[in-house]
Structures are given as C-alpha cells and as structure tokens.
Amino acid sequence: MVNNKKVLVAMSGGVDSSVAAQLLLKQGFFVAGAFMELLPSAKKGNALKVAKKLKIPFYTFNFKKEFKKEIVDYSLKEIKRGVTPNPCVVCNKKIKFGLFLKKAKELGFDFVATGHYAKSENGIIKRSKSSKDQSYFLWQLKQPEIKKIIFPLADLSKEQVEKMAVFRAKESMDICFASNKYLKRKVGDIKDMSGDILGHHNGAFNYTIGQRKGLNLSGGPYFVVSKDIKKNILVVTKNEKDLYKKEVKLKNINWVSQKKEFVDVQIRFNQKPVKARVVGNKIIFSKPQKAVTPGQSAVFYSKDYLLGGGIML
C-alpha cells in the first residue's frame, strides 16, 4: 500500500517512538524521524540509529531555549508558589504538539506522530487500549492540532510494542528535570493541625499533598494536608479523612471536544475515574476524593472520549 501523505515522527530512541515509525512505514506513509534536543544532556544517538535502520530521513531540532522557558522555568515558578505542576501536560501543548508540529508544517509534512499510547479520531482523542494509556496528558490540545496527529500505538499493548521493536535501547525518561537542582533548601517547621511543632523539613516545596514518606516523624504515619510556602510550614495529619475533598476549583479549563456537565474525572495519572459535575470553574465529585493536589490536572472523560480538563487550585 502506498500513501502520499508525509508524517514526521518524534523519535527519542526509545522503543515506543521507534515502533510508531515502523508501523507508519508499513501503512505506506512517507516517514521521516526527528529528535528534539530539550536538555543540555540530550543525545540523539539511538534515535539516529533507528532512523538509519529504517532507512528514513532524520532531522534534529534544537528546542533547548524554548524548553527551558516554557517547561523548566514554568515548573519552578509553580513549585515556588507551593503547587505541584504537571510538566508533561505543558510540554505536550507547547513543545511536542506546538513547536514540533510547527516545524513539521514548515518542512511540508501533513502529520506528526509520536509513541504516545492514545487514539486520535477526527480531532477527538480517545483512550488507547493499553494499560499505559497517556490521554490524561493531552487535555490542553485543540482540535486543529489533534487533526494533524497520528498515534500509531493506539490499539497496542506495551508488550506487543516491545516484540515489534527493530532496535532496543533504554526507555527515554519522562522526567525531564529535577526541581531540587534549582531550588535552595530551607529548614522549616512541620506542624499538626492544631499548630503544634512535630519536627522539621528542608523546604516545603519538596512535598506534595497526601505525601507520607520522607517526613521522618515518630508516632505516624502522618500525611501532608497543606503547605504554607511563605512561612515555609508543612501541616500534617494522622487522620486520612482530613485529606478528602468533595469539590475543587479549576483554572485554565480547556474543552477538547464536547462540553458536558456530568463527566468522569481523573485527578491523577493511572487513577480510576470517578463521576463528577463540572459547574463553572468547579468540580463537584460524586464522592470525596483523597489528596486533591493544587497544580495537578483534573481531566474529563465521557466513557473513553477525552473531553477536556483544568488545573486544580
């Protein structure tokens, strides 16, 4: 089968993106690969080896400056404010399906493709069949962008993809930077909900809501229930019920497709969705949810269809 459509595949050198390129070649597309340099340590060696093995053209895009500004600086700013950002969501919007898609269009490509486990259909995103489904991280995309994206791994499991690989290398890491490299540690108090000091920490920004490990408190377990970044105070509780919330406000809401009041909402990756109502900029859960974390994404679904999402406050 011959296809006159041109696809540029974002290639990291890992198994997922490599198999994505293989599958598109089998489907008859004109395929080229491209490596995005995001960090100073970025190495394109494995991606280039895959491209040579598949006999496809290969490009290298230097996005280090943009990545530093849009992802690293943004995330550090959010962490300093006391919230827990989701860099992958922003990277998908700004870099992988923003800058990368723009470059592909400039080079005359009809589509871009990645090794994401998700499914795109006529400007709509659906969950993939894989247990590794990554649609959760795509809620900030718009329909015009989605119509230019192909996810070749949509109907495959990770095990199936592993068996197909023509080249094996270490998996590319999703964690693009560590905040503790950039932020100075500062000793502060750990208090219980009545205000009594129980111990000390090395920087409130290092902790997230619901966290129990790394507190080093006797008589626990204790859980982080809130943070006061200005005063550098962690507030903890022994009672898990204190971590549950019936509702949460959102900012930056984006509807990918159909806007609905009654949705299935997922407040963290790989969590089972729960029924909820979207009322204005607020989500009301059908039952209270544990460790609702400011800065993280609340993503809306209708069955397997991605509807949209927002950032929890």
Steps between C-alpha positions, in 0.01 A plus 500: 500500500637841403392816680595844370463658846818605682544438873773633727553274801635638828775249575668473839690180426270301728288203402163681480596769249709253300207261457274795414727576203509131398121474496457814292747367242299178477186706444664661197563851632808700405671502839781710644630514855599798713676531833419791731795632700338620821773478765874573488559126551277402204651225282354400165720193446236230545235689303744542212584127508130414473453741209795346316368148562158601365665693213303818564608869492598644836485852644626656822317793660665709771222600738720547808427872538125454460493198732686691771254789480171314450557191713788536746443865595123455510524194725745664739275805527203277585698301757615821668132598527439178693319297235596176324510563123465242226783579253400223256162663434661834418777338296245321282321828433797733456778275367396158366180615331585869487854572376544153352176520301594848377839373378334204328262730311789725393677193358192397303375211716129423517506342846714445806511177698627396842528187709222610735247239604187688396260511206405791271186499286394805295621754754390296801721306740403164650666275751728236353447132570829489689521500880761771439241735347639857489193697390500659849798714394337632180206704635651839408499426125254654255312328218703661214818357658348159566392467135870513407609233750529124451545262792607169338509311832133570582379141486814326627619389840848580627586130470398494133707809431806348668478194273486716186807712570781490240737674738518473876627772728429630847161668527505878472413660832187708552667693784680779318644684798523481878381806692746446784784588261362853472332577833686572823400299803380691803424344838145552624250365752271202464182564699188304576156649432485654847826689440737290712851454356576132434827528311680677217541476123746631240259695280123491481512507118648147505175348626162433346152463647441150636870417526599278791856395417798717585342680797712316758246541778455250780159370599363510146412448229443869432375651173562846353164675504607857406800726445573863590774593256549858626561379855664174378270285715368151432173400666448130555229272632464144624139484392469410131146643499658847514638438149160457334319774308155503346580775248787699350535817294679500165688746281596488130209272410523369143227307323663276241166388358145500632429706812302309762380554855511136607838339437740232616794682655853380560712706742827312455662274241401132517221572747155353443262781388210601724164658418485878542324820395675795339329816618668816372863478612430237764484120515260335744592136553234232542700388804788679681844451346827451685802731465360748249826669400524865388688530169406154379256429218136404533414335168146446372381194309175362363561124492823477293475848346722781629280807553746742657647598833631769730765572762390451860530793742 
